[in-house]
Amino acid sequence: MIQFGREHMMADTSLLKTVVEPYVCGVLQQEYGRPFGPKRLTLASGGSHEFDAVSDDGQIVASVKAASGRTSGGNNPSGKIKDAEAELYYLTLANGTERILVVTDPEFYEILTRRLRGRLASGLSLKLVPLPLEIMIQVQKIRNWASAEVSPVNRLAE
C-alpha cells in the first residue's frame, strides 16, 4: 500500500526503491542467471555512484527509471529525459561489460528510444522491463500525488 508522508504531505517515493527496483533486479536475475542488487561502484573518473541493479560479479550494471511518458499536458517529459540522460552518463563511467538503462514505462521507453537513436555510447543499451499491474497501479498513484504537488494550482495556494 502506498504511504504518503504526513509531515509535509509529500508523496512517498520509497516504493520505487523497495518494490520497483527489486522487481527489476528479479527480472534481470532470471534473464542473466545471476543475482542482482544495488551497489555503489567506483567510476572510471575516480568518483563513485550507486547503481540500482548490479550483477554479483559486477559485469552487468543497470540503472532503473520508473518515469512515465508524456506530461499531463501531453508534452514530452523533458526533465525526466534529462534525468535519464544523466544516468546514462554515469553508466558510461561504470566498468561493467554490459551497461543498461532500464525503463519500466512503455511510453517513456518509446520516447527515449526515438531521442537516443544513434546517440548511445558503445556498450550502453536501453531496455524495457514493464511492471506487473499491481506494482504499476501503486507507481501511478505516487505519480499522480507527486504531479499534484508540483501543479501550478497547488503552488499558488502556498
Chimera marker file (.cmm) of the C-alpha trace (Angstrom):
<marker_set name="trace">
<marker id="1" x="0.000" y="0.000" z="0.000" r="1" g="1" b="0" radius="0.5"/>
<marker id="2" x="1.203" y="3.490" z="-0.753" r="1" g="1" b="0" radius="0.5"/>
<marker id="3" x="2.003" y="5.709" z="2.171" r="1" g="1" b="0" radius="0.5"/>
<marker id="4" x="2.226" y="9.443" z="1.958" r="1" g="1" b="0" radius="0.5"/>
<marker id="5" x="4.412" y="11.439" z="4.327" r="1" g="1" b="0" radius="0.5"/>
<marker id="6" x="2.207" y="13.195" z="6.863" r="1" g="1" b="0" radius="0.5"/>
<marker id="7" x="4.638" y="15.910" z="7.946" r="1" g="1" b="0" radius="0.5"/>
<marker id="8" x="4.935" y="17.674" z="4.616" r="1" g="1" b="0" radius="0.5"/>
<marker id="9" x="2.141" y="15.892" z="2.743" r="1" g="1" b="0" radius="0.5"/>
<marker id="10" x="4.592" y="14.736" z="0.086" r="1" g="1" b="0" radius="0.5"/>
<marker id="11" x="4.353" y="11.584" z="-1.989" r="1" g="1" b="0" radius="0.5"/>
<marker id="12" x="6.391" y="8.716" z="-0.551" r="1" g="1" b="0" radius="0.5"/>
<marker id="13" x="8.595" y="7.633" z="-3.440" r="1" g="1" b="0" radius="0.5"/>
<marker id="14" x="10.399" y="4.993" z="-1.362" r="1" g="1" b="0" radius="0.5"/>
<marker id="15" x="8.168" y="2.458" z="-3.155" r="1" g="1" b="0" radius="0.5"/>
<marker id="16" x="10.467" y="2.858" z="-6.128" r="1" g="1" b="0" radius="0.5"/>
<marker id="17" x="13.451" y="1.650" z="-4.074" r="1" g="1" b="0" radius="0.5"/>
<marker id="18" x="11.599" y="-1.013" z="-2.097" r="1" g="1" b="0" radius="0.5"/>
<marker id="19" x="9.351" y="-2.523" z="-4.790" r="1" g="1" b="0" radius="0.5"/>
<marker id="20" x="10.194" y="-1.387" z="-8.338" r="1" g="1" b="0" radius="0.5"/>
<marker id="21" x="13.966" y="-1.819" z="-8.204" r="1" g="1" b="0" radius="0.5"/>
<marker id="22" x="13.838" y="-5.263" z="-6.514" r="1" g="1" b="0" radius="0.5"/>
<marker id="23" x="11.293" y="-6.353" z="-9.134" r="1" g="1" b="0" radius="0.5"/>
<marker id="24" x="13.632" y="-5.243" z="-11.944" r="1" g="1" b="0" radius="0.5"/>
<marker id="25" x="16.565" y="-6.999" z="-10.215" r="1" g="1" b="0" radius="0.5"/>
<marker id="26" x="14.481" y="-10.195" z="-10.199" r="1" g="1" b="0" radius="0.5"/>
<marker id="27" x="13.735" y="-9.882" z="-13.923" r="1" g="1" b="0" radius="0.5"/>
<marker id="28" x="17.422" y="-9.317" z="-14.683" r="1" g="1" b="0" radius="0.5"/>
<marker id="29" x="18.361" y="-12.285" z="-12.487" r="1" g="1" b="0" radius="0.5"/>
<marker id="30" x="16.001" y="-14.526" z="-14.462" r="1" g="1" b="0" radius="0.5"/>
<marker id="31" x="17.350" y="-13.221" z="-17.765" r="1" g="1" b="0" radius="0.5"/>
<marker id="32" x="21.054" y="-13.415" z="-16.930" r="1" g="1" b="0" radius="0.5"/>
<marker id="33" x="21.066" y="-16.269" z="-14.392" r="1" g="1" b="0" radius="0.5"/>
<marker id="34" x="22.908" y="-14.184" z="-11.784" r="1" g="1" b="0" radius="0.5"/>
<marker id="35" x="21.791" y="-12.304" z="-8.653" r="1" g="1" b="0" radius="0.5"/>
<marker id="36" x="21.399" y="-8.506" z="-8.948" r="1" g="1" b="0" radius="0.5"/>
<marker id="37" x="21.197" y="-5.793" z="-6.323" r="1" g="1" b="0" radius="0.5"/>
<marker id="38" x="22.013" y="-2.139" z="-5.714" r="1" g="1" b="0" radius="0.5"/>
<marker id="39" x="25.693" y="-1.365" z="-5.390" r="1" g="1" b="0" radius="0.5"/>
<marker id="40" x="27.997" y="1.643" z="-5.191" r="1" g="1" b="0" radius="0.5"/>
<marker id="41" x="30.705" y="1.327" z="-7.822" r="1" g="1" b="0" radius="0.5"/>
<marker id="42" x="33.928" y="3.217" z="-8.425" r="1" g="1" b="0" radius="0.5"/>
<marker id="43" x="33.715" y="5.105" z="-11.709" r="1" g="1" b="0" radius="0.5"/>
<marker id="44" x="36.424" y="5.396" z="-14.361" r="1" g="1" b="0" radius="0.5"/>
<marker id="45" x="36.676" y="9.076" z="-13.348" r="1" g="1" b="0" radius="0.5"/>
<marker id="46" x="37.675" y="8.096" z="-9.796" r="1" g="1" b="0" radius="0.5"/>
<marker id="47" x="34.414" y="9.034" z="-8.090" r="1" g="1" b="0" radius="0.5"/>
<marker id="48" x="31.599" y="6.648" z="-7.202" r="1" g="1" b="0" radius="0.5"/>
<marker id="49" x="27.912" y="6.229" z="-7.954" r="1" g="1" b="0" radius="0.5"/>
<marker id="50" x="25.214" y="3.902" z="-6.644" r="1" g="1" b="0" radius="0.5"/>
<marker id="51" x="23.576" y="1.840" z="-9.363" r="1" g="1" b="0" radius="0.5"/>
<marker id="52" x="20.186" y="0.198" z="-8.898" r="1" g="1" b="0" radius="0.5"/>
<marker id="53" x="20.971" y="-3.263" z="-10.272" r="1" g="1" b="0" radius="0.5"/>
<marker id="54" x="24.477" y="-4.732" z="-10.456" r="1" g="1" b="0" radius="0.5"/>
<marker id="55" x="25.206" y="-8.406" z="-11.094" r="1" g="1" b="0" radius="0.5"/>
<marker id="56" x="27.033" y="-10.254" z="-8.331" r="1" g="1" b="0" radius="0.5"/>
<marker id="57" x="30.205" y="-10.367" z="-10.468" r="1" g="1" b="0" radius="0.5"/>
<marker id="58" x="29.938" y="-6.624" z="-11.290" r="1" g="1" b="0" radius="0.5"/>
<marker id="59" x="29.934" y="-7.243" z="-15.042" r="1" g="1" b="0" radius="0.5"/>
<marker id="60" x="26.337" y="-6.102" z="-15.679" r="1" g="1" b="0" radius="0.5"/>
<marker id="61" x="25.468" y="-2.640" z="-14.397" r="1" g="1" b="0" radius="0.5"/>
<marker id="62" x="21.979" y="-1.173" z="-14.668" r="1" g="1" b="0" radius="0.5"/>
<marker id="63" x="20.109" y="1.929" z="-13.619" r="1" g="1" b="0" radius="0.5"/>
<marker id="64" x="16.325" y="1.846" z="-13.284" r="1" g="1" b="0" radius="0.5"/>
<marker id="65" x="13.966" y="4.656" z="-14.293" r="1" g="1" b="0" radius="0.5"/>
<marker id="66" x="10.275" y="4.337" z="-13.437" r="1" g="1" b="0" radius="0.5"/>
<marker id="67" x="9.367" y="7.654" z="-15.080" r="1" g="1" b="0" radius="0.5"/>
<marker id="68" x="6.143" y="7.954" z="-17.027" r="1" g="1" b="0" radius="0.5"/>
<marker id="69" x="5.748" y="9.103" z="-20.608" r="1" g="1" b="0" radius="0.5"/>
<marker id="70" x="4.134" y="12.342" z="-21.675" r="1" g="1" b="0" radius="0.5"/>
<marker id="71" x="3.154" y="15.006" z="-19.142" r="1" g="1" b="0" radius="0.5"/>
<marker id="72" x="-0.476" y="15.583" z="-18.193" r="1" g="1" b="0" radius="0.5"/>
<marker id="73" x="-0.468" y="18.379" z="-20.787" r="1" g="1" b="0" radius="0.5"/>
<marker id="74" x="0.648" y="15.939" z="-23.494" r="1" g="1" b="0" radius="0.5"/>
<marker id="75" x="4.220" y="17.260" z="-23.742" r="1" g="1" b="0" radius="0.5"/>
<marker id="76" x="7.470" y="15.316" z="-23.774" r="1" g="1" b="0" radius="0.5"/>
<marker id="77" x="8.732" y="14.902" z="-20.182" r="1" g="1" b="0" radius="0.5"/>
<marker id="78" x="11.895" y="16.973" z="-20.697" r="1" g="1" b="0" radius="0.5"/>
<marker id="79" x="13.012" y="16.831" z="-17.051" r="1" g="1" b="0" radius="0.5"/>
<marker id="80" x="12.637" y="13.045" z="-16.952" r="1" g="1" b="0" radius="0.5"/>
<marker id="81" x="14.509" y="12.730" z="-20.251" r="1" g="1" b="0" radius="0.5"/>
<marker id="82" x="17.379" y="14.831" z="-18.879" r="1" g="1" b="0" radius="0.5"/>
<marker id="83" x="17.417" y="12.685" z="-15.726" r="1" g="1" b="0" radius="0.5"/>
<marker id="84" x="17.670" y="9.512" z="-17.852" r="1" g="1" b="0" radius="0.5"/>
<marker id="85" x="20.446" y="11.067" z="-19.930" r="1" g="1" b="0" radius="0.5"/>
<marker id="86" x="22.335" y="11.970" z="-16.748" r="1" g="1" b="0" radius="0.5"/>
<marker id="87" x="22.074" y="8.350" z="-15.623" r="1" g="1" b="0" radius="0.5"/>
<marker id="88" x="23.456" y="7.251" z="-19.000" r="1" g="1" b="0" radius="0.5"/>
<marker id="89" x="26.474" y="9.457" z="-18.301" r="1" g="1" b="0" radius="0.5"/>
<marker id="90" x="27.172" y="7.558" z="-15.064" r="1" g="1" b="0" radius="0.5"/>
<marker id="91" x="26.712" y="4.258" z="-16.897" r="1" g="1" b="0" radius="0.5"/>
<marker id="92" x="29.401" y="5.292" z="-19.412" r="1" g="1" b="0" radius="0.5"/>
<marker id="93" x="31.802" y="5.654" z="-16.471" r="1" g="1" b="0" radius="0.5"/>
<marker id="94" x="30.961" y="2.227" z="-14.979" r="1" g="1" b="0" radius="0.5"/>
<marker id="95" x="33.370" y="-0.642" z="-15.586" r="1" g="1" b="0" radius="0.5"/>
<marker id="96" x="30.849" y="-3.371" z="-16.425" r="1" g="1" b="0" radius="0.5"/>
<marker id="97" x="30.949" y="-5.255" z="-19.705" r="1" g="1" b="0" radius="0.5"/>
<marker id="98" x="27.238" y="-4.595" z="-20.149" r="1" g="1" b="0" radius="0.5"/>
<marker id="99" x="25.634" y="-1.311" z="-19.036" r="1" g="1" b="0" radius="0.5"/>
<marker id="100" x="21.876" y="-0.882" z="-19.241" r="1" g="1" b="0" radius="0.5"/>
<marker id="101" x="19.349" y="1.869" z="-18.623" r="1" g="1" b="0" radius="0.5"/>
<marker id="102" x="16.181" y="0.005" z="-17.644" r="1" g="1" b="0" radius="0.5"/>
<marker id="103" x="12.890" y="1.837" z="-18.166" r="1" g="1" b="0" radius="0.5"/>
<marker id="104" x="9.616" y="0.471" z="-16.752" r="1" g="1" b="0" radius="0.5"/>
<marker id="105" x="7.095" y="2.591" z="-18.682" r="1" g="1" b="0" radius="0.5"/>
<marker id="106" x="6.449" y="1.608" z="-22.331" r="1" g="1" b="0" radius="0.5"/>
<marker id="107" x="5.615" y="5.171" z="-23.429" r="1" g="1" b="0" radius="0.5"/>
<marker id="108" x="8.760" y="6.604" z="-21.793" r="1" g="1" b="0" radius="0.5"/>
<marker id="109" x="10.773" y="3.787" z="-23.387" r="1" g="1" b="0" radius="0.5"/>
<marker id="110" x="9.456" y="4.779" z="-26.834" r="1" g="1" b="0" radius="0.5"/>
<marker id="111" x="10.249" y="8.455" z="-26.204" r="1" g="1" b="0" radius="0.5"/>
<marker id="112" x="13.817" y="7.608" z="-25.119" r="1" g="1" b="0" radius="0.5"/>
<marker id="113" x="14.315" y="5.147" z="-27.994" r="1" g="1" b="0" radius="0.5"/>
<marker id="114" x="13.458" y="7.861" z="-30.518" r="1" g="1" b="0" radius="0.5"/>
<marker id="115" x="15.561" y="10.504" z="-28.756" r="1" g="1" b="0" radius="0.5"/>
<marker id="116" x="18.627" y="8.300" z="-28.240" r="1" g="1" b="0" radius="0.5"/>
<marker id="117" x="18.678" y="6.588" z="-31.651" r="1" g="1" b="0" radius="0.5"/>
<marker id="118" x="22.277" y="6.805" z="-32.856" r="1" g="1" b="0" radius="0.5"/>
<marker id="119" x="23.336" y="8.618" z="-29.675" r="1" g="1" b="0" radius="0.5"/>
<marker id="120" x="24.137" y="5.817" z="-27.208" r="1" g="1" b="0" radius="0.5"/>
<marker id="121" x="27.795" y="5.265" z="-26.386" r="1" g="1" b="0" radius="0.5"/>
<marker id="122" x="29.289" y="1.884" z="-27.226" r="1" g="1" b="0" radius="0.5"/>
<marker id="123" x="28.417" y="-0.724" z="-24.597" r="1" g="1" b="0" radius="0.5"/>
<marker id="124" x="25.237" y="1.035" z="-23.454" r="1" g="1" b="0" radius="0.5"/>
<marker id="125" x="21.726" y="-0.237" z="-24.066" r="1" g="1" b="0" radius="0.5"/>
<marker id="126" x="18.173" y="0.766" z="-23.284" r="1" g="1" b="0" radius="0.5"/>
<marker id="127" x="15.842" y="-1.957" z="-22.012" r="1" g="1" b="0" radius="0.5"/>
<marker id="128" x="12.109" y="-2.045" z="-21.257" r="1" g="1" b="0" radius="0.5"/>
<marker id="129" x="11.024" y="-4.045" z="-18.205" r="1" g="1" b="0" radius="0.5"/>
<marker id="130" x="7.270" y="-3.456" z="-17.855" r="1" g="1" b="0" radius="0.5"/>
<marker id="131" x="5.895" y="-3.642" z="-14.338" r="1" g="1" b="0" radius="0.5"/>
<marker id="132" x="3.122" y="-6.045" z="-13.352" r="1" g="1" b="0" radius="0.5"/>
<marker id="133" x="-0.293" y="-4.430" z="-12.974" r="1" g="1" b="0" radius="0.5"/>
<marker id="134" x="-0.314" y="-4.397" z="-9.152" r="1" g="1" b="0" radius="0.5"/>
<marker id="135" x="3.015" y="-2.541" z="-8.987" r="1" g="1" b="0" radius="0.5"/>
<marker id="136" x="2.066" y="-0.232" z="-11.879" r="1" g="1" b="0" radius="0.5"/>
<marker id="137" x="-1.092" y="0.843" z="-10.019" r="1" g="1" b="0" radius="0.5"/>
<marker id="138" x="0.984" y="1.761" z="-6.952" r="1" g="1" b="0" radius="0.5"/>
<marker id="139" x="3.507" y="3.668" z="-9.067" r="1" g="1" b="0" radius="0.5"/>
<marker id="140" x="0.718" y="5.550" z="-10.847" r="1" g="1" b="0" radius="0.5"/>
<marker id="141" x="-0.763" y="6.662" z="-7.519" r="1" g="1" b="0" radius="0.5"/>
<marker id="142" x="2.621" y="8.066" z="-6.495" r="1" g="1" b="0" radius="0.5"/>
<marker id="143" x="2.992" y="9.816" z="-9.864" r="1" g="1" b="0" radius="0.5"/>
<marker id="144" x="-0.459" y="11.364" z="-9.527" r="1" g="1" b="0" radius="0.5"/>
<marker id="145" x="0.278" y="12.564" z="-5.995" r="1" g="1" b="0" radius="0.5"/>
<marker id="146" x="3.690" y="13.942" z="-6.991" r="1" g="1" b="0" radius="0.5"/>
<marker id="147" x="2.199" y="15.633" z="-10.056" r="1" g="1" b="0" radius="0.5"/>
<marker id="148" x="-0.419" y="17.309" z="-7.884" r="1" g="1" b="0" radius="0.5"/>
<marker id="149" x="2.352" y="18.550" z="-5.546" r="1" g="1" b="0" radius="0.5"/>
<marker id="150" x="4.064" y="20.484" z="-8.344" r="1" g="1" b="0" radius="0.5"/>
<marker id="151" x="0.900" y="21.606" z="-10.103" r="1" g="1" b="0" radius="0.5"/>
<marker id="152" x="0.756" y="25.400" z="-10.680" r="1" g="1" b="0" radius="0.5"/>
<marker id="153" x="-2.660" y="25.419" z="-8.972" r="1" g="1" b="0" radius="0.5"/>
<marker id="154" x="-1.143" y="23.930" z="-5.801" r="1" g="1" b="0" radius="0.5"/>
<marker id="155" x="1.851" y="26.281" z="-5.946" r="1" g="1" b="0" radius="0.5"/>
<marker id="156" x="-0.474" y="29.291" z="-5.999" r="1" g="1" b="0" radius="0.5"/>
<marker id="157" x="-2.183" y="28.035" z="-2.860" r="1" g="1" b="0" radius="0.5"/>
<marker id="158" x="1.095" y="28.069" z="-0.889" r="1" g="1" b="0" radius="0.5"/>
<link id1="1" id2="2" r="1" g="1" b="0" radius="0.2"/>
<link id1="2" id2="3" r="1" g="1" b="0" radius="0.2"/>
<link id1="3" id2="4" r="1" g="1" b="0" radius="0.2"/>
<link id1="4" id2="5" r="1" g="1" b="0" radius="0.2"/>
<link id1="5" id2="6" r="1" g="1" b="0" radius="0.2"/>
<link id1="6" id2="7" r="1" g="1" b="0" radius="0.2"/>
<link id1="7" id2="8" r="1" g="1" b="0" radius="0.2"/>
<link id1="8" id2="9" r="1" g="1" b="0" radius="0.2"/>
<link id1="9" id2="10" r="1" g="1" b="0" radius="0.2"/>
<link id1="10" id2="11" r="1" g="1" b="0" radius="0.2"/>
<link id1="11" id2="12" r="1" g="1" b="0" radius="0.2"/>
<link id1="12" id2="13" r="1" g="1" b="0" radius="0.2"/>
<link id1="13" id2="14" r="1" g="1" b="0" radius="0.2"/>
<link id1="14" id2="15" r="1" g="1" b="0" radius="0.2"/>
<link id1="15" id2="16" r="1" g="1" b="0" radius="0.2"/>
<link id1="16" id2="17" r="1" g="1" b="0" radius="0.2"/>
<link id1="17" id2="18" r="1" g="1" b="0" radius="0.2"/>
<link id1="18" id2="19" r="1" g="1" b="0" radius="0.2"/>
<link id1="19" id2="20" r="1" g="1" b="0" radius="0.2"/>
<link id1="20" id2="21" r="1" g="1" b="0" radius="0.2"/>
<link id1="21" id2="22" r="1" g="1" b="0" radius="0.2"/>
<link id1="22" id2="23" r="1" g="1" b="0" radius="0.2"/>
<link id1="23" id2="24" r="1" g="1" b="0" radius="0.2"/>
<link id1="24" id2="25" r="1" g="1" b="0" radius="0.2"/>
<link id1="25" id2="26" r="1" g="1" b="0" radius="0.2"/>
<link id1="26" id2="27" r="1" g="1" b="0" radius="0.2"/>
<link id1="27" id2="28" r="1" g="1" b="0" radius="0.2"/>
<link id1="28" id2="29" r="1" g="1" b="0" radius="0.2"/>
<link id1="29" id2="30" r="1" g="1" b="0" radius="0.2"/>
<link id1="30" id2="31" r="1" g="1" b="0" radius="0.2"/>
<link id1="31" id2="32" r="1" g="1" b="0" radius="0.2"/>
<link id1="32" id2="33" r="1" g="1" b="0" radius="0.2"/>
<link id1="33" id2="34" r="1" g="1" b="0" radius="0.2"/>
<link id1="34" id2="35" r="1" g="1" b="0" radius="0.2"/>
<link id1="35" id2="36" r="1" g="1" b="0" radius="0.2"/>
<link id1="36" id2="37" r="1" g="1" b="0" radius="0.2"/>
<link id1="37" id2="38" r="1" g="1" b="0" radius="0.2"/>
<link id1="38" id2="39" r="1" g="1" b="0" radius="0.2"/>
<link id1="39" id2="40" r="1" g="1" b="0" radius="0.2"/>
<link id1="40" id2="41" r="1" g="1" b="0" radius="0.2"/>
<link id1="41" id2="42" r="1" g="1" b="0" radius="0.2"/>
<link id1="42" id2="43" r="1" g="1" b="0" radius="0.2"/>
<link id1="43" id2="44" r="1" g="1" b="0" radius="0.2"/>
<link id1="44" id2="45" r="1" g="1" b="0" radius="0.2"/>
<link id1="45" id2="46" r="1" g="1" b="0" radius="0.2"/>
<link id1="46" id2="47" r="1" g="1" b="0" radius="0.2"/>
<link id1="47" id2="48" r="1" g="1" b="0" radius="0.2"/>
<link id1="48" id2="49" r="1" g="1" b="0" radius="0.2"/>
<link id1="49" id2="50" r="1" g="1" b="0" radius="0.2"/>
<link id1="50" id2="51" r="1" g="1" b="0" radius="0.2"/>
<link id1="51" id2="52" r="1" g="1" b="0" radius="0.2"/>
<link id1="52" id2="53" r="1" g="1" b="0" radius="0.2"/>
<link id1="53" id2="54" r="1" g="1" b="0" radius="0.2"/>
<link id1="54" id2="55" r="1" g="1" b="0" radius="0.2"/>
<link id1="55" id2="56" r="1" g="1" b="0" radius="0.2"/>
<link id1="56" id2="57" r="1" g="1" b="0" radius="0.2"/>
<link id1="57" id2="58" r="1" g="1" b="0" radius="0.2"/>
<link id1="58" id2="59" r="1" g="1" b="0" radius="0.2"/>
<link id1="59" id2="60" r="1" g="1" b="0" radius="0.2"/>
<link id1="60" id2="61" r="1" g="1" b="0" radius="0.2"/>
<link id1="61" id2="62" r="1" g="1" b="0" radius="0.2"/>
<link id1="62" id2="63" r="1" g="1" b="0" radius="0.2"/>
<link id1="63" id2="64" r="1" g="1" b="0" radius="0.2"/>
<link id1="64" id2="65" r="1" g="1" b="0" radius="0.2"/>
<link id1="65" id2="66" r="1" g="1" b="0" radius="0.2"/>
<link id1="66" id2="67" r="1" g="1" b="0" radius="0.2"/>
<link id1="67" id2="68" r="1" g="1" b="0" radius="0.2"/>
<link id1="68" id2="69" r="1" g="1" b="0" radius="0.2"/>
<link id1="69" id2="70" r="1" g="1" b="0" radius="0.2"/>
<link id1="70" id2="71" r="1" g="1" b="0" radius="0.2"/>
<link id1="71" id2="72" r="1" g="1" b="0" radius="0.2"/>
<link id1="72" id2="73" r="1" g="1" b="0" radius="0.2"/>
<link id1="73" id2="74" r="1" g="1" b="0" radius="0.2"/>
<link id1="74" id2="75" r="1" g="1" b="0" radius="0.2"/>
<link id1="75" id2="76" r="1" g="1" b="0" radius="0.2"/>
<link id1="76" id2="77" r="1" g="1" b="0" radius="0.2"/>
<link id1="77" id2="78" r="1" g="1" b="0" radius="0.2"/>
<link id1="78" id2="79" r="1" g="1" b="0" radius="0.2"/>
<link id1="79" id2="80" r="1" g="1" b="0" radius="0.2"/>
<link id1="80" id2="81" r="1" g="1" b="0" radius="0.2"/>
<link id1="81" id2="82" r="1" g="1" b="0" radius="0.2"/>
<link id1="82" id2="83" r="1" g="1" b="0" radius="0.2"/>
<link id1="83" id2="84" r="1" g="1" b="0" radius="0.2"/>
<link id1="84" id2="85" r="1" g="1" b="0" radius="0.2"/>
<link id1="85" id2="86" r="1" g="1" b="0" radius="0.2"/>
<link id1="86" id2="87" r="1" g="1" b="0" radius="0.2"/>
<link id1="87" id2="88" r="1" g="1" b="0" radius="0.2"/>
<link id1="88" id2="89" r="1" g="1" b="0" radius="0.2"/>
<link id1="89" id2="90" r="1" g="1" b="0" radius="0.2"/>
<link id1="90" id2="91" r="1" g="1" b="0" radius="0.2"/>
<link id1="91" id2="92" r="1" g="1" b="0" radius="0.2"/>
<link id1="92" id2="93" r="1" g="1" b="0" radius="0.2"/>
<link id1="93" id2="94" r="1" g="1" b="0" radius="0.2"/>
<link id1="94" id2="95" r="1" g="1" b="0" radius="0.2"/>
<link id1="95" id2="96" r="1" g="1" b="0" radius="0.2"/>
<link id1="96" id2="97" r="1" g="1" b="0" radius="0.2"/>
<link id1="97" id2="98" r="1" g="1" b="0" radius="0.2"/>
<link id1="98" id2="99" r="1" g="1" b="0" radius="0.2"/>
<link id1="99" id2="100" r="1" g="1" b="0" radius="0.2"/>
<link id1="100" id2="101" r="1" g="1" b="0" radius="0.2"/>
<link id1="101" id2="102" r="1" g="1" b="0" radius="0.2"/>
<link id1="102" id2="103" r="1" g="1" b="0" radius="0.2"/>
<link id1="103" id2="104" r="1" g="1" b="0" radius="0.2"/>
<link id1="104" id2="105" r="1" g="1" b="0" radius="0.2"/>
<link id1="105" id2="106" r="1" g="1" b="0" radius="0.2"/>
<link id1="106" id2="107" r="1" g="1" b="0" radius="0.2"/>
<link id1="107" id2="108" r="1" g="1" b="0" radius="0.2"/>
<link id1="108" id2="109" r="1" g="1" b="0" radius="0.2"/>
<link id1="109" id2="110" r="1" g="1" b="0" radius="0.2"/>
<link id1="110" id2="111" r="1" g="1" b="0" radius="0.2"/>
<link id1="111" id2="112" r="1" g="1" b="0" radius="0.2"/>
<link id1="112" id2="113" r="1" g="1" b="0" radius="0.2"/>
<link id1="113" id2="114" r="1" g="1" b="0" radius="0.2"/>
<link id1="114" id2="115" r="1" g="1" b="0" radius="0.2"/>
<link id1="115" id2="116" r="1" g="1" b="0" radius="0.2"/>
<link id1="116" id2="117" r="1" g="1" b="0" radius="0.2"/>
<link id1="117" id2="118" r="1" g="1" b="0" radius="0.2"/>
<link id1="118" id2="119" r="1" g="1" b="0" radius="0.2"/>
<link id1="119" id2="120" r="1" g="1" b="0" radius="0.2"/>
<link id1="120" id2="121" r="1" g="1" b="0" radius="0.2"/>
<link id1="121" id2="122" r="1" g="1" b="0" radius="0.2"/>
<link id1="122" id2="123" r="1" g="1" b="0" radius="0.2"/>
<link id1="123" id2="124" r="1" g="1" b="0" radius="0.2"/>
<link id1="124" id2="125" r="1" g="1" b="0" radius="0.2"/>
<link id1="125" id2="126" r="1" g="1" b="0" radius="0.2"/>
<link id1="126" id2="127" r="1" g="1" b="0" radius="0.2"/>
<link id1="127" id2="128" r="1" g="1" b="0" radius="0.2"/>
<link id1="128" id2="129" r="1" g="1" b="0" radius="0.2"/>
<link id1="129" id2="130" r="1" g="1" b="0" radius="0.2"/>
<link id1="130" id2="131" r="1" g="1" b="0" radius="0.2"/>
<link id1="131" id2="132" r="1" g="1" b="0" radius="0.2"/>
<link id1="132" id2="133" r="1" g="1" b="0" radius="0.2"/>
<link id1="133" id2="134" r="1" g="1" b="0" radius="0.2"/>
<link id1="134" id2="135" r="1" g="1" b="0" radius="0.2"/>
<link id1="135" id2="136" r="1" g="1" b="0" radius="0.2"/>
<link id1="136" id2="137" r="1" g="1" b="0" radius="0.2"/>
<link id1="137" id2="138" r="1" g="1" b="0" radius="0.2"/>
<link id1="138" id2="139" r="1" g="1" b="0" radius="0.2"/>
<link id1="139" id2="140" r="1" g="1" b="0" radius="0.2"/>
<link id1="140" id2="141" r="1" g="1" b="0" radius="0.2"/>
<link id1="141" id2="142" r="1" g="1" b="0" radius="0.2"/>
<link id1="142" id2="143" r="1" g="1" b="0" radius="0.2"/>
<link id1="143" id2="144" r="1" g="1" b="0" radius="0.2"/>
<link id1="144" id2="145" r="1" g="1" b="0" radius="0.2"/>
<link id1="145" id2="146" r="1" g="1" b="0" radius="0.2"/>
<link id1="146" id2="147" r="1" g="1" b="0" radius="0.2"/>
<link id1="147" id2="148" r="1" g="1" b="0" radius="0.2"/>
<link id1="148" id2="149" r="1" g="1" b="0" radius="0.2"/>
<link id1="149" id2="150" r="1" g="1" b="0" radius="0.2"/>
<link id1="150" id2="151" r="1" g="1" b="0" radius="0.2"/>
<link id1="151" id2="152" r="1" g="1" b="0" radius="0.2"/>
<link id1="152" id2="153" r="1" g="1" b="0" radius="0.2"/>
<link id1="153" id2="154" r="1" g="1" b="0" radius="0.2"/>
<link id1="154" id2="155" r="1" g="1" b="0" radius="0.2"/>
<link id1="155" id2="156" r="1" g="1" b="0" radius="0.2"/>
<link id1="156" id2="157" r="1" g="1" b="0" radius="0.2"/>
<link id1="157" id2="158" r="1" g="1" b="0" radius="0.2"/>
</marker_set>
